[in-house]
C-alpha cells in the first residue's frame, strides 16, 4: 500500500461524492469529464512522485474484447432504433391487451421486456416503450380506481430497463465484467436476469405496500404521443434481433460477437434503407462516454496502486471489525447503490479490478472458490440497476418527469427493490456454476418457476386473482424467453 495509491483512491471517491451531492453541478461539468480530469491528476502524480510507469504492462493487461463488443452492440442497437424495431415491439405488446390474457399479461411482459431483450443500455428501450407503460398504467389505474398502479407500472419498467444492461450479450455491463475477469462469455447473464425479475416485482411491491401514501403525482392521464405507423422494416429488424440472440445463446457460432453484430447492423441498415446519419442518430452516446471515463479512471487507479489500497482497506475491515468478510462483501456489492451514478458503467468499470482482487481474498479466507464470481455478479447487477434511483439524471427520472412527481420520490422503492433482488442473482451462481451462456435444463426449470411466481405476484399487486391466466401465462413466457434468449 502506497501514499500515491491512497491519494488516488481518495481523489476518485471524493469526485463521486462531490458530483452526487451537487457540489460539482452537472450542467457545468459532467461526471464523465470530472473523472477524466481526476484521472489526469492521478497520472501526473504517478509521473512526478511515483516509480517509472510501465505502459507496456498496462496495455498488455487490458482486455479489448469487452470494449469492442460494447461498441458493436451499440451500433446494432442504434440500427434497430433507427429502423423502428423497438416501436414494432411496443405495438405487439399493446395489441395483447385486447385478447383474453388482458392487462395482467401485457404488464408482466412489458415491465420485464428490457431484460428479456437486453440492450447494452436500458435507456435504448426505455425511450420507445415508456409511452406504452404510461398507457397501460393509466388504463389499469382507471379500471381499479387507484393512481398508484400507474407508478407501479412505470417504475417497475424503468428499474428493469436500468438493470437490463447487466445481462445483455451484445455489449452489456456483464460482458465487460466477464472480459475483465476472464470469465466465460455470458456467465453472468442468467443469474442477473433472475435477479432483475426479483428487483422488478419487489420495486412494484414496495410502491404498493409502503410508498402509496407518499405518492404525489400531478399527471392525470397519459401524455398524448404523436401517432406513428410502424414500418414493415421495424418488424423485420425486430425479428432479426431475436434471431441474433437465439444464435448467440443456442448455436454459439465460432465467430466473434463483434463480427456478428457488425454484420447484422449492415443487414438492418439495408432492410430499413438507413443512411449512416440515421445510424448515428440512433446511437446513445451517454453510456459510451461513461464506459470510456470508467476505463480511463480504472487505468489511472491501476497505475497509481489505488486498487491495492482498496483491497488493503477492505481486508482490514473484514479481519478487524465485526463485519467480517461477509459484511464487507455486502458493502462492496451495494457500493454503486450508495453512490448511485446516472450510468452504472461509471463506477463499475472503475472498480471491477478492485472487486476481483477482494473476491480472490474472500476465496482464500473462506475456501469458497466461486466467491469472486458471486461477488462480481452481484456487484455488476447492483451497478447496472443503480442508474434507476440515481438523482443525477438516472433512468428513473424519466418516469418522475412524465408523471410530474417531485423530489426523486421513486429512488427509495427502487433502491429497496434492488436490495431484495440482487441476492437472487448471487444465489444462482453457486447453484448452477459459472458457465458460458447456453441452454441448461436446471436453469430452465428455475426460471420457469420464478417466472410463474412473478406472474402470480403481479396479479395480486394489481388487484387480480392470484391465478389470473394473463399474469401466470405472462410470467411463464417471461421465464421461458429469458432461458431461450
VEXDREN-2710 file (C-alpha; in Angstrom, 1 decimal):
% VEXDREN-2710
k/r/px/py/pz
1/UNK/0.0/0.0/0.0
2/UNK/1.5/3.4/-1.1
3/UNK/0.7/7.0/-0.3
4/UNK/0.1/7.6/-4.0
5/UNK/-2.4/4.8/-4.1
6/UNK/-4.2/6.2/-1.1
7/UNK/-4.3/9.7/-2.6
8/UNK/-5.6/8.4/-6.0
9/UNK/-8.4/6.4/-4.3
10/UNK/-9.4/9.4/-2.1
11/UNK/-9.5/11.6/-5.2
12/UNK/-11.7/9.2/-7.1
13/UNK/-14.2/8.7/-4.2
14/UNK/-14.2/12.4/-3.5
15/UNK/-15.1/13.2/-7.1
16/UNK/-18.0/10.7/-7.0
17/UNK/-19.4/12.1/-3.7
18/UNK/-19.0/15.8/-4.9
19/UNK/-20.9/15.0/-8.0
20/UNK/-23.6/13.1/-6.1
21/UNK/-24.0/15.9/-3.6
22/UNK/-24.3/18.5/-6.3
23/UNK/-21.1/20.3/-5.2
24/UNK/-20.0/19.9/-8.9
25/UNK/-23.1/20.9/-10.9
26/UNK/-23.7/18.5/-13.9
27/UNK/-24.7/21.5/-16.1
28/UNK/-21.2/22.9/-15.5
29/UNK/-19.1/19.8/-15.7
30/UNK/-20.4/16.3/-16.4
31/UNK/-19.4/13.4/-14.3
32/UNK/-17.5/11.8/-17.2
33/UNK/-15.5/15.0/-17.5
34/UNK/-14.8/15.1/-13.8
35/UNK/-13.5/11.5/-13.8
36/UNK/-11.2/12.2/-16.8
37/UNK/-9.8/15.2/-15.0
38/UNK/-9.2/13.2/-11.9
39/UNK/-7.5/10.5/-14.0
40/UNK/-5.2/13.1/-15.5
41/UNK/-4.3/14.4/-12.0
42/UNK/-3.5/10.8/-10.9
43/UNK/-1.4/10.1/-13.9
44/UNK/0.6/13.4/-13.3
45/UNK/1.1/12.4/-9.7
46/UNK/2.2/9.0/-10.8
47/UNK/4.8/10.5/-13.1
48/UNK/6.1/13.1/-10.5
49/UNK/6.2/11.1/-7.3
50/UNK/5.8/7.5/-8.3
51/UNK/8.1/4.9/-9.8
52/UNK/8.6/4.7/-13.6
53/UNK/5.3/3.9/-15.4
54/UNK/5.4/0.6/-17.3
55/UNK/2.9/1.5/-20.0
56/UNK/3.5/-1.8/-21.9
57/UNK/2.3/-3.8/-18.9
58/UNK/-0.8/-1.7/-18.6
59/UNK/-1.8/-2.2/-22.3
60/UNK/-1.0/-5.9/-22.1
61/UNK/-3.3/-6.3/-19.1
62/UNK/-6.2/-4.5/-20.8
63/UNK/-8.8/-6.7/-22.5
64/UNK/-10.1/-5.1/-25.7
65/UNK/-12.8/-7.8/-26.3
66/UNK/-15.4/-6.3/-23.9
67/UNK/-14.7/-2.8/-25.2
68/UNK/-15.1/-3.7/-28.9
69/UNK/-18.2/-5.9/-28.1
70/UNK/-19.8/-3.0/-26.4
71/UNK/-19.2/-0.6/-29.3
72/UNK/-20.6/-3.2/-31.8
73/UNK/-23.6/-3.7/-29.5
74/UNK/-24.4/0.0/-29.5
75/UNK/-24.0/0.1/-33.3
76/UNK/-26.5/-2.7/-33.7
77/UNK/-28.9/-1.2/-31.1
78/UNK/-28.7/2.2/-33.0
79/UNK/-29.6/0.5/-36.2
80/UNK/-32.6/-1.2/-34.6
81/UNK/-33.7/2.1/-33.1
82/UNK/-33.5/3.9/-36.4
83/UNK/-35.3/1.1/-38.2
84/UNK/-38.3/1.2/-35.8
85/UNK/-37.6/-2.2/-34.3
86/UNK/-38.5/-1.1/-30.8
87/UNK/-41.6/0.7/-31.9
88/UNK/-42.7/-2.6/-33.5
89/UNK/-42.1/-4.4/-30.2
90/UNK/-44.3/-1.8/-28.4
91/UNK/-47.0/-2.3/-30.9
92/UNK/-47.0/-6.0/-30.5
93/UNK/-47.2/-5.8/-26.7
94/UNK/-50.1/-3.2/-26.9
95/UNK/-52.2/-5.5/-29.1
96/UNK/-52.2/-8.2/-26.4
97/UNK/-54.4/-6.1/-24.2
98/UNK/-57.4/-6.8/-26.5
99/UNK/-57.1/-10.6/-26.0
100/UNK/-58.3/-12.8/-23.2
101/UNK/-55.0/-12.5/-21.5
102/UNK/-55.7/-8.8/-20.9
103/UNK/-53.8/-6.2/-19.0
104/UNK/-52.0/-8.6/-16.5
105/UNK/-50.3/-10.4/-19.3
106/UNK/-49.3/-7.1/-21.0
107/UNK/-48.0/-5.6/-17.8
108/UNK/-45.9/-8.7/-16.8
109/UNK/-44.4/-8.8/-20.3
110/UNK/-43.8/-5.0/-20.6
111/UNK/-42.1/-4.4/-17.3
112/UNK/-39.7/-7.3/-17.9
113/UNK/-39.3/-6.6/-21.6
114/UNK/-35.9/-4.8/-21.3
115/UNK/-34.4/-7.8/-19.5
116/UNK/-35.7/-10.4/-22.0
117/UNK/-34.4/-8.4/-25.0
118/UNK/-31.4/-6.9/-23.1
119/UNK/-29.7/-4.0/-24.8
120/UNK/-26.2/-2.7/-24.0
121/UNK/-28.0/0.2/-22.2
122/UNK/-31.5/0.2/-20.8
123/UNK/-32.3/3.7/-22.0
124/UNK/-32.4/2.3/-25.5
125/UNK/-35.6/0.5/-24.8
126/UNK/-36.9/2.9/-22.1
127/UNK/-37.4/5.8/-24.7
128/UNK/-39.6/3.9/-27.2
129/UNK/-41.6/1.9/-24.6
130/UNK/-42.3/4.5/-21.9
131/UNK/-45.4/5.7/-23.8
132/UNK/-46.8/2.2/-23.7
133/UNK/-46.0/1.9/-20.0
134/UNK/-47.9/5.1/-19.3
135/UNK/-50.9/4.0/-21.4
136/UNK/-51.1/0.6/-19.7
137/UNK/-50.6/2.2/-16.3
138/UNK/-53.4/4.8/-16.7
139/UNK/-55.7/2.2/-18.1
140/UNK/-55.3/-0.2/-15.2
141/UNK/-55.5/2.7/-12.7
142/UNK/-58.8/3.7/-14.3
143/UNK/-60.2/0.2/-14.0
144/UNK/-59.3/-0.2/-10.3
145/UNK/-59.6/3.5/-9.3
146/UNK/-56.1/3.7/-7.9
147/UNK/-53.5/6.0/-9.4
148/UNK/-50.6/4.2/-7.5
149/UNK/-50.9/1.5/-10.2
150/UNK/-49.5/3.9/-12.8
151/UNK/-46.4/4.5/-10.7
152/UNK/-46.0/0.7/-10.2
153/UNK/-46.1/0.0/-14.0
154/UNK/-43.8/2.9/-14.9
155/UNK/-41.1/2.4/-12.2
156/UNK/-41.3/-1.3/-12.4
157/UNK/-40.5/-1.0/-16.1
158/UNK/-37.8/1.7/-15.6
159/UNK/-35.9/-0.2/-12.9
160/UNK/-36.0/-3.2/-15.1
161/UNK/-34.7/-1.2/-18.0
162/UNK/-31.9/0.3/-15.9
163/UNK/-30.7/-3.1/-14.7
164/UNK/-31.1/-4.8/-18.1
165/UNK/-27.6/-3.7/-19.4
166/UNK/-26.1/-6.2/-16.9
167/UNK/-27.2/-9.5/-18.7
168/UNK/-27.0/-8.1/-22.3
169/UNK/-25.0/-10.3/-24.6
170/UNK/-24.5/-7.5/-27.1
171/UNK/-22.2/-5.3/-25.2
172/UNK/-23.8/-5.1/-21.7
173/UNK/-22.1/-4.4/-18.4
174/UNK/-21.9/-8.1/-17.5
175/UNK/-20.0/-8.8/-20.7
176/UNK/-17.4/-6.1/-19.7
177/UNK/-17.0/-7.7/-16.3
178/UNK/-16.7/-11.2/-17.8
179/UNK/-13.9/-10.0/-20.1
180/UNK/-12.1/-8.1/-17.4
181/UNK/-12.3/-11.1/-15.0
182/UNK/-11.6/-13.7/-17.7
183/UNK/-14.9/-15.5/-17.1
184/UNK/-16.8/-17.4/-19.9
185/UNK/-18.9/-15.2/-22.1
186/UNK/-22.5/-14.9/-20.8
187/UNK/-21.6/-16.5/-17.4
188/UNK/-23.3/-13.7/-15.5
189/UNK/-26.2/-13.2/-17.9
190/UNK/-28.7/-15.8/-16.5
191/UNK/-28.1/-15.0/-12.8
192/UNK/-28.6/-11.3/-13.5
193/UNK/-31.8/-11.9/-15.4
194/UNK/-33.2/-13.8/-12.4
195/UNK/-32.1/-11.1/-10.1
196/UNK/-33.8/-8.4/-12.3
197/UNK/-37.1/-10.2/-12.2
198/UNK/-36.9/-10.1/-8.4
199/UNK/-35.9/-6.4/-8.4
200/UNK/-38.8/-5.5/-10.7
201/UNK/-41.6/-7.2/-8.7
202/UNK/-40.0/-6.1/-5.4
203/UNK/-40.0/-2.4/-6.6
204/UNK/-43.7/-2.6/-7.5
205/UNK/-44.5/-4.2/-4.2
206/UNK/-42.6/-1.5/-2.3
207/UNK/-44.6/1.2/-4.1
208/UNK/-47.9/-0.6/-3.4
209/UNK/-47.3/-1.6/0.2
210/UNK/-45.1/1.1/1.7
211/UNK/-44.9/4.2/-0.5
212/UNK/-48.5/4.6/-1.8
213/UNK/-49.3/7.2/0.9
214/UNK/-46.4/9.4/0.0
215/UNK/-47.1/9.5/-3.8
216/UNK/-47.8/13.0/-5.1
217/UNK/-48.5/12.6/-8.8
218/UNK/-49.8/15.6/-10.8
219/UNK/-50.3/13.8/-14.1
220/UNK/-53.9/12.9/-14.6
221/UNK/-53.7/11.0/-17.9
222/UNK/-51.2/9.5/-20.2
223/UNK/-49.4/12.3/-22.2
224/UNK/-50.5/12.3/-25.8
225/UNK/-48.0/10.9/-28.2
226/UNK/-47.9/11.6/-31.9
227/UNK/-49.1/8.5/-33.7
228/UNK/-46.6/6.9/-36.0
229/UNK/-47.2/3.9/-38.2
230/UNK/-44.7/1.2/-37.6
231/UNK/-42.9/0.4/-40.9
232/UNK/-42.5/-3.2/-42.1
233/UNK/-38.8/-2.8/-41.7
234/UNK/-39.4/-2.3/-37.9
235/UNK/-41.0/-5.7/-37.6
236/UNK/-38.3/-7.3/-39.8
237/UNK/-35.5/-5.8/-37.8
238/UNK/-37.0/-6.8/-34.5
239/UNK/-37.4/-10.4/-35.8
240/UNK/-33.8/-10.3/-36.9
241/UNK/-32.7/-9.1/-33.4
242/UNK/-34.5/-12.1/-31.8
243/UNK/-32.8/-14.4/-34.3
244/UNK/-29.4/-12.9/-33.4
245/UNK/-30.0/-13.5/-29.7
246/UNK/-31.0/-17.1/-30.4
247/UNK/-28.0/-17.8/-32.5
248/UNK/-25.6/-16.3/-29.9
249/UNK/-27.1/-18.2/-27.0
250/UNK/-28.2/-21.5/-28.6
251/UNK/-25.8/-22.1/-31.5
252/UNK/-22.7/-20.3/-30.2
253/UNK/-21.0/-19.9/-33.6
254/UNK/-17.2/-19.9/-33.7
255/UNK/-17.3/-16.2/-34.8
256/UNK/-16.5/-13.2/-32.6
257/UNK/-19.6/-11.5/-31.3
258/UNK/-18.3/-8.2/-32.7
259/UNK/-18.3/-9.7/-36.2
260/UNK/-21.9/-11.0/-35.9
261/UNK/-23.2/-7.6/-34.5
262/UNK/-21.4/-5.6/-37.2
263/UNK/-22.8/-7.8/-40.0
264/UNK/-26.3/-7.6/-38.5
265/UNK/-26.0/-3.8/-38.3
266/UNK/-25.3/-3.7/-42.1
267/UNK/-28.2/-6.0/-42.7
268/UNK/-30.7/-3.9/-40.7
269/UNK/-29.4/-0.8/-42.5
270/UNK/-30.1/-2.5/-45.8
271/UNK/-33.6/-3.7/-44.9
272/UNK/-34.6/-0.3/-43.5
273/UNK/-32.7/1.7/-46.1
274/UNK/-30.9/3.6/-43.4
275/UNK/-28.1/6.1/-44.0
276/UNK/-25.0/6.5/-41.9
277/UNK/-26.6/9.6/-40.5
278/UNK/-29.7/7.6/-39.4
279/UNK/-27.5/5.1/-37.7
280/UNK/-25.6/7.7/-35.8
281/UNK/-28.9/9.3/-34.8
282/UNK/-30.0/6.1/-33.1
283/UNK/-26.8/5.5/-31.1
284/UNK/-26.8/6.7/-27.4
285/UNK/-23.5/8.4/-26.6
286/UNK/-24.0/8.9/-22.9
287/UNK/-23.3/5.2/-21.8
288/UNK/-20.4/5.0/-24.3
289/UNK/-18.8/8.1/-22.8
290/UNK/-19.4/6.6/-19.3
291/UNK/-17.6/3.5/-20.5
292/UNK/-14.6/5.5/-21.7
293/UNK/-14.4/7.5/-18.5
294/UNK/-14.6/4.4/-16.4
295/UNK/-11.8/2.7/-18.3
296/UNK/-9.6/5.8/-18.1
297/UNK/-10.0/6.2/-14.3
298/UNK/-9.6/2.4/-13.8
299/UNK/-6.3/2.7/-15.7
300/UNK/-5.2/5.6/-13.5
301/UNK/-6.1/3.8/-10.3
302/UNK/-4.2/0.7/-11.6
303/UNK/-1.0/2.6/-12.3
304/UNK/-1.1/4.5/-9.0
305/UNK/-1.8/1.5/-6.8
306/UNK/-5.3/2.6/-5.9
307/UNK/-6.7/-1.0/-6.1
308/UNK/-4.1/-2.3/-3.8
309/UNK/-5.1/0.3/-1.2
310/UNK/-8.7/-0.5/-1.7
311/UNK/-8.1/-4.2/-1.1
312/UNK/-6.0/-3.4/2.0
313/UNK/-8.8/-1.3/3.4
314/UNK/-11.4/-3.9/2.7
315/UNK/-9.3/-6.7/4.2
316/UNK/-8.6/-4.6/7.3
317/UNK/-12.3/-4.1/7.8
318/UNK/-13.1/-7.7/7.2
319/UNK/-10.4/-9.1/9.6
320/UNK/-10.6/-6.5/12.4
321/UNK/-14.2/-5.5/12.7
322/UNK/-17.5/-7.3/13.4
323/UNK/-18.4/-7.1/9.7
324/UNK/-16.1/-9.9/8.7
325/UNK/-15.7/-10.9/5.1
326/UNK/-19.5/-11.4/4.6
327/UNK/-20.4/-8.0/5.9
328/UNK/-17.6/-6.2/3.8
329/UNK/-18.7/-8.2/0.7
330/UNK/-22.2/-6.9/1.1
331/UNK/-20.9/-3.3/1.4
332/UNK/-18.8/-3.8/-1.8
333/UNK/-21.8/-5.2/-3.7
334/UNK/-24.1/-2.3/-2.8
335/UNK/-21.5/0.5/-3.0
336/UNK/-22.8/1.5/-6.5
337/UNK/-26.2/1.9/-4.9
338/UNK/-24.8/4.2/-2.2
339/UNK/-23.1/6.3/-4.8
340/UNK/-25.8/6.0/-7.5
341/UNK/-24.5/7.4/-10.8
342/UNK/-26.5/8.2/-13.9
343/UNK/-24.8/5.3/-15.6
344/UNK/-23.7/2.1/-13.8
345/UNK/-20.6/1.8/-16.1
346/UNK/-19.0/4.9/-14.4
347/UNK/-18.4/3.2/-11.0
348/UNK/-18.5/-0.4/-12.1
349/UNK/-15.8/-0.3/-14.8
350/UNK/-13.7/1.9/-12.5
351/UNK/-13.8/-0.6/-9.6
352/UNK/-14.1/-4.1/-11.2
353/UNK/-10.4/-4.7/-10.8
354/UNK/-10.6/-3.9/-7.1
355/UNK/-13.7/-6.1/-6.7
356/UNK/-11.9/-9.0/-8.4
357/UNK/-8.9/-8.6/-6.1
358/UNK/-11.0/-8.6/-3.0
359/UNK/-13.0/-11.6/-4.3
360/UNK/-9.8/-13.5/-4.6
361/UNK/-9.0/-12.7/-1.0
362/UNK/-12.5/-13.8/0.1
363/UNK/-12.0/-17.1/-1.7
364/UNK/-8.7/-17.6/0.2
365/UNK/-10.2/-16.8/3.5
366/UNK/-13.4/-18.8/3.1
367/UNK/-12.3/-21.7/0.9
368/UNK/-15.2/-20.9/-1.4
369/UNK/-13.8/-21.0/-5.0
370/UNK/-16.8/-19.2/-6.5
371/UNK/-16.5/-16.2/-4.2
372/UNK/-15.0/-13.9/-7.0
373/UNK/-17.8/-14.9/-9.4
374/UNK/-20.6/-14.4/-6.8
375/UNK/-19.2/-11.0/-5.7
376/UNK/-18.7/-9.8/-9.3
377/UNK/-22.1/-10.9/-10.5
378/UNK/-23.8/-9.2/-7.6
379/UNK/-21.7/-6.0/-8.0
380/UNK/-22.4/-5.8/-11.7
381/UNK/-26.2/-6.1/-11.2
382/UNK/-26.1/-3.6/-8.4
383/UNK/-24.1/-1.2/-10.6
384/UNK/-26.4/-1.6/-13.6
385/UNK/-29.6/-1.2/-11.5
386/UNK/-28.3/1.8/-9.6
387/UNK/-28.9/4.2/-12.6
388/UNK/-32.6/3.7/-11.8
389/UNK/-32.7/5.5/-8.5
390/UNK/-29.8/7.9/-9.3
391/UNK/-30.7/11.6/-8.7
392/UNK/-28.1/12.6/-11.2
393/UNK/-30.3/12.0/-14.3
394/UNK/-30.9/8.3/-13.7
395/UNK/-33.4/6.4/-15.8
396/UNK/-36.0/6.7/-13.0
397/UNK/-36.0/10.5/-13.5
398/UNK/-37.8/9.8/-16.9
399/UNK/-40.8/8.4/-15.1
400/UNK/-40.9/11.2/-12.5
401/UNK/-40.8/13.8/-15.2
402/UNK/-43.6/12.1/-17.3
403/UNK/-45.8/11.6/-14.2
404/UNK/-44.9/15.0/-12.7
405/UNK/-43.7/13.5/-9.4
406/UNK/-41.4/15.9/-7.3
407/UNK/-38.5/15.2/-5.1
408/UNK/-36.9/12.0/-6.5
409/UNK/-39.8/10.0/-4.9
410/UNK/-39.1/6.8/-6.8
411/UNK/-35.5/6.4/-5.6
412/UNK/-36.4/4.7/-2.3
413/UNK/-38.7/2.0/-3.6
414/UNK/-36.3/1.3/-6.4
415/UNK/-33.3/1.1/-4.0
416/UNK/-35.2/-1.3/-1.7
417/UNK/-36.2/-3.4/-4.7
418/UNK/-32.5/-3.7/-5.7
419/UNK/-31.5/-4.7/-2.2
420/UNK/-34.1/-7.5/-2.3
421/UNK/-33.4/-8.7/-5.9
422/UNK/-29.6/-8.8/-6.0
423/UNK/-29.3/-11.7/-3.6
424/UNK/-31.3/-13.8/-6.0
425/UNK/-28.6/-13.4/-8.6
426/UNK/-25.9/-14.3/-6.0
427/UNK/-27.7/-17.5/-5.1
428/UNK/-27.9/-18.7/-8.7
429/UNK/-24.1/-18.7/-9.2
430/UNK/-23.3/-21.5/-6.7
431/UNK/-26.5/-23.3/-7.8
432/UNK/-25.6/-23.5/-11.5
433/UNK/-22.0/-22.7/-11.6
434/UNK/-20.0/-20.3/-13.8
435/UNK/-20.5/-21.4/-17.4
436/UNK/-20.9/-20.0/-20.9
437/UNK/-24.3/-18.8/-22.0
438/UNK/-26.1/-21.9/-23.3
439/UNK/-29.3/-23.9/-22.7
440/UNK/-29.4/-25.5/-19.3
441/UNK/-32.3/-27.8/-18.1
442/UNK/-31.8/-27.0/-14.4
443/UNK/-31.7/-23.2/-15.1
444/UNK/-34.7/-23.5/-17.4
445/UNK/-36.8/-25.1/-14.6
446/UNK/-35.7/-22.5/-12.2
447/UNK/-36.6/-19.6/-14.5
448/UNK/-40.0/-21.0/-15.3
449/UNK/-40.8/-21.4/-11.6
450/UNK/-39.6/-17.8/-10.9
451/UNK/-41.5/-16.5/-13.9
452/UNK/-44.7/-18.1/-12.8
453/UNK/-44.2/-16.7/-9.3
454/UNK/-43.6/-13.3/-10.7
455/UNK/-46.8/-13.6/-12.7
456/UNK/-48.8/-14.6/-9.6
457/UNK/-47.3/-11.7/-7.5
458/UNK/-48.0/-9.2/-10.3
459/UNK/-51.7/-10.4/-10.4
460/UNK/-52.0/-9.8/-6.6
461/UNK/-50.3/-6.5/-6.6
462/UNK/-52.5/-5.1/-9.4
463/UNK/-55.7/-6.3/-7.8
464/UNK/-56.4/-9.5/-9.8
465/UNK/-56.9/-13.1/-8.6
466/UNK/-53.6/-14.8/-7.9
467/UNK/-54.1/-17.3/-10.7
468/UNK/-55.5/-15.0/-13.4
469/UNK/-54.4/-16.6/-16.6
470/UNK/-52.9/-13.4/-18.0
471/UNK/-50.4/-12.9/-15.3
472/UNK/-49.4/-16.6/-15.0
473/UNK/-49.0/-17.1/-18.7
474/UNK/-47.1/-13.8/-19.0
475/UNK/-44.8/-14.9/-16.2
476/UNK/-44.2/-18.3/-17.8
477/UNK/-43.5/-16.5/-21.1
478/UNK/-41.0/-14.2/-19.5
479/UNK/-39.2/-17.1/-17.7
480/UNK/-39.1/-19.1/-21.0
481/UNK/-37.8/-16.2/-23.1
482/UNK/-35.0/-15.5/-20.6
483/UNK/-33.9/-19.1/-21.0
484/UNK/-34.0/-19.0/-24.8
485/UNK/-32.5/-15.6/-25.3
END
